[in-house]
Amino acid sequence: MTPFRLLIALLLIVSGIEAAQARTVWVDDKLYLPVRSGAGTQYRIIENALPSGTALQVLDTGENYTKVRTPKGTEGWVASQYLSDQPIAADRLKRVSSELEDTKKALDEARSQLAKVTDERDQLQSSESSLSDRTADLQQELRHIKDVASNSLNLERRNQELSQENQKLKNDLEVLTAEKERLEASKESDFMLLGAGLVFGGVLLALVIPMLKPTRKADNWA
């Protein structure tokens, strides 16, 4: 046997012994029971008659008498036939009434606790509903934020594409501008060459044309 089981057994034995030694009896209904110094009517009364319902602690048991201890602490003998193993009806009724009153109080307290728990449950349900609504709003707001973020990314990407196209157009413009300047410079050079050619041609014609005119023979005819 384990020490724990041995300890439990000893406690049960001790409790049984104490219960047997400390058994309580009550003076039966409608009696005033005297306590005597011995187990018989020939012994003197050491405590005046005990009223019905008085609880007595049993110390010893004889043939017709029982040795008891009274609420005052007096130890003596009383007639066993006037003792009862349970309280008198009036005391039992009083005890039952008290227990009933305690039960009513416990029932009222339980009802109050039930009402409180019900109110807390309703509040929790209301809070849960509010949280559900708030969760739905947050989810919708999150979707909106995701859409905005997605649009922002698309706009950023489009902006980069437009920036690249703009830079390309700038580069093309610079190339075209340079080509234009080159063409303009070339055109101006052509005009200068053309002008110089025209001037040279004019001078040349001025020199050649007189040489091509026929000479007059007037002098010969004279």
C-alpha positions in Angstrom: 0.0 0.0 0.0 1.3 3.4 -1.0 1.9 6.1 1.7 -0.9 8.2 0.2 -3.4 5.4 0.4 -2.3 4.6 3.9 -2.8 8.2 5.0 -6.3 8.2 3.4 -7.2 5.0 5.3 -5.9 6.4 8.6 -7.9 9.6 8.1 -11.1 7.5 7.4 -10.5 5.4 10.5 -9.9 8.5 12.7 -13.0 10.2 11.2 -15.1 7.1 11.9 -13.9 6.9 15.5 -14.5 10.6 16.0 -17.9 10.3 14.4 -18.8 7.4 16.7 -17.5 9.1 19.8 -19.1 12.5 18.9 -22.5 11.2 17.9 -25.2 13.8 18.6 -28.7 13.0 19.9 -31.6 15.3 20.7 -34.2 15.5 23.5 -37.5 14.2 22.1 -40.6 16.4 21.5 -42.5 18.0 24.3 -40.1 16.9 27.1 -38.0 18.4 29.8 -35.4 15.9 30.5 -33.3 16.0 33.7 -29.6 15.2 33.7 -28.5 12.9 36.6 -25.1 12.1 38.1 -25.7 8.4 37.4 -27.6 5.9 35.3 -30.8 5.8 37.3 -33.5 7.8 39.0 -31.8 7.3 42.3 -29.0 9.6 41.3 -29.3 13.3 41.9 -30.1 15.8 39.2 -27.0 17.8 38.3 -28.7 20.0 35.6 -32.3 21.1 35.4 -34.7 19.6 32.8 -33.4 20.1 29.3 -36.1 21.4 26.9 -37.1 19.5 23.7 -34.8 19.9 20.8 -31.6 20.3 23.0 -28.6 18.8 21.2 -26.6 16.5 23.5 -23.2 14.9 22.7 -23.1 11.2 23.5 -20.2 10.1 25.7 -21.3 6.6 26.7 -24.3 4.2 26.4 -25.8 2.1 29.1 -28.7 -0.3 29.2 -31.4 2.3 29.8 -29.4 5.5 30.2 -27.0 7.4 28.0 -24.1 9.5 29.3 -24.1 12.9 27.5 -22.6 16.3 27.5 -25.0 19.3 27.5 -24.5 22.6 25.7 -23.4 24.0 29.1 -20.6 21.4 29.3 -22.3 19.3 32.1 -21.7 15.6 31.8 -24.4 13.3 33.1 -26.9 10.5 32.4 -30.3 10.8 30.8 -33.0 8.2 30.0 -32.3 6.8 26.6 -36.0 6.4 25.7 -36.4 10.2 25.6 -33.6 10.7 23.1 -33.9 10.9 19.4 -31.3 10.4 16.7 -32.7 13.4 14.8 -33.8 16.9 15.7 -37.5 17.4 16.7 -40.0 18.3 14.1 -40.1 21.9 15.0 -36.3 22.2 14.7 -36.4 20.2 11.5 -39.0 22.5 10.1 -37.0 25.5 11.2 -33.9 24.0 9.6 -35.8 23.1 6.4 -37.3 26.6 6.3 -33.8 28.1 6.7 -32.5 25.8 4.0 -35.4 26.8 1.8 -34.7 30.4 2.4 -31.0 29.8 1.6 -32.1 28.0 -1.5 -34.4 30.9 -2.5 -31.5 33.3 -2.0 -29.2 31.0 -4.0 -31.9 30.8 -6.7 -32.3 34.6 -6.8 -28.5 35.0 -6.9 -28.4 32.4 -9.7 -31.1 34.3 -11.6 -29.2 37.5 -11.1 -26.0 35.9 -12.4 -28.0 34.4 -15.3 -29.4 37.9 -16.2 -25.9 39.3 -15.9 -24.4 36.6 -18.1 -27.2 37.0 -20.6 -26.6 40.8 -20.7 -22.9 40.2 -21.1 -23.7 37.7 -23.9 -25.9 40.2 -25.6 -23.1 42.8 -25.3 -20.6 40.3 -26.7 -22.9 39.5 -29.6 -23.4 43.3 -30.2 -19.6 43.7 -30.0 -19.1 40.8 -32.3 -21.6 42.3 -34.8 -19.8 45.6 -34.6 -16.5 43.9 -35.1 -17.8 42.0 -38.1 -19.1 45.3 -39.6 -15.7 46.9 -38.8 -13.9 44.0 -40.3 -16.0 44.2 -43.5 -15.2 48.0 -43.7 -11.5 47.3 -43.2 -11.5 44.6 -45.9 -13.2 47.0 -48.3 -10.8 49.8 -47.4 -7.9 47.3 -47.9 -9.2 46.4 -51.3 -9.5 50.1 -52.1 -5.9 50.7 -50.9 -4.7 47.7 -53.0 -6.5 49.2 -56.1 -5.0 52.6 -55.5 -1.6 51.0 -55.0 -2.0 49.0 -58.2 -3.1 52.1 -60.0 -0.2 54.0 -58.6 2.2 51.3 -59.8 0.5 51.4 -63.2 0.8 55.2 -63.3 4.4 55.0 -62.2 5.2 52.5 -64.9 3.3 54.6 -67.5 5.1 57.7 -66.2 8.4 55.9 -66.7 7.4 54.9 -70.2 6.3 58.4 -71.1 9.6 59.7 -69.6 11.5 57.3 -71.8 9.5 58.3 -74.9 10.0 62.0 -74.0 13.7 61.5 -73.7 13.7 59.6 -77.0 11.8 62.5 -78.6 14.3 65.0 -77.2 17.1 63.0 -78.6 15.4 62.8 -82.0 14.7 66.5 -81.8 18.3 67.2 -81.1 19.4 65.1 -84.1 16.8 66.8 -86.3 17.9 70.2 -85.1 21.5 69.4 -85.8 20.6 68.1 -89.3 18.6 71.2 -89.9 21.5 73.4 -88.9 23.8 71.4 -91.2 21.3 71.6 -94.1 20.9 75.4 -93.5 24.7 75.8 -93.4 25.0 73.7 -96.6 22.3 75.7 -98.3 23.9 78.9 -97.4 27.2 77.6 -98.7 25.4 76.6 -102.0 23.9 80.1 -102.3 27.4 81.6 -101.8 28.9 79.3 -104.4 26.0 80.0 -106.7 26.4 83.8 -106.2 30.1 83.5 -106.8 29.5 81.4 -110.0 27.0 84.0 -111.2 29.5 86.8 -110.6 32.3 84.8 -112.3 29.9 84.0 -115.2 29.0 87.6 -115.6 32.6 88.7 -115.7 33.4 86.0 -118.2 30.5 87.0 -120.4 31.6 90.7 -120.2 35.0 89.7 -121.5 33.8 87.2 -124.1 30.9 89.1 -125.7 32.9 92.0 -127.0 35.3 89.7 -128.6 32.5 88.0 -130.5 31.2 91.2 -132.1 32.2 91.6 -135.8 34.6 94.4 -136.7 33.5 97.3 -138.9 35.3 97.7 -142.3 34.4 101.2 -142.8 38.0 102.2 -143.1 38.4 99.9 -146.0 35.5 101.4 -147.9 36.8 104.8 -147.4 
